[in-house]
């Protein structure tokens, strides 16, 4: 093995490990809550019509999965589902979107030899025997948003968002991945699940 291919293999293995770690971490979850919200005043919930994920006048498969998953999570928090949105204290709505992303990473590495000098990365300029390379990562990112609305006041009181990389596996297992994302979002809901 030549002295030049050995460091390249270490860098490639490091990038692969980072990518695996990023995939294993799941989607990024963010939540927002209206100030001074008293959740004890709410007992029932339903869904807006049409949902933000419905298309061309019918319930999309994504809408159906999100309704199934959010209904389970709301009922685990002792809210009662009612079919009539007019009779509900809370309404849920969704949005889902895919977007193409490009991320560039500049890497400074020795032109030859071991990577002993890695501790300097990003702190100050390196010796002249270093080279800079740019790695480009193009990927699809998916975002799911769940809105919780005070039906009487007609104002949003809570929002949960899951954002993550979409892969062939997540496309193939979309229902399971959406269900996991909804559970992760509701793990940050102000009222804990009664199943714990």
Number of C-alpha atoms within 10 A of each C-alpha: 5 6 10 12 12 14 18 13 11 13 14 12 12 12 12 12 12 12 11 11 11 13 14 9 9 16 23 14 20 14 17 14 14 11 8 7 12 9 12 7 8 15 14 19 27 26 22 17 12 14 18 16 20 18 12 6 8 11 15 15 14 18 21 13 17 24 20 13 19 18 19 16 22 20 15 16 18 16 18 17 20 15 11 11 18 15 15 20 21 29 23 23 22 23 17 18 11 14 11 11 11 10 9 10 10 11 12 17 22 18 14 15 12 14 13 9 12 12 8 11 12 11 7 7 10 16 9 8 9 14 13 11 11 10 11 11 10 11 14 13 17 18 19 23 22 22 18 20 22 19 20 12 10 10 14 18 19 19 20 23 23 22 19 20 19 20 14 8 9 15 11 10 11 16 17 14 17 18 17 16 26 26 16 19 24 22 15 14 19 13 14 15 15 10 7 5
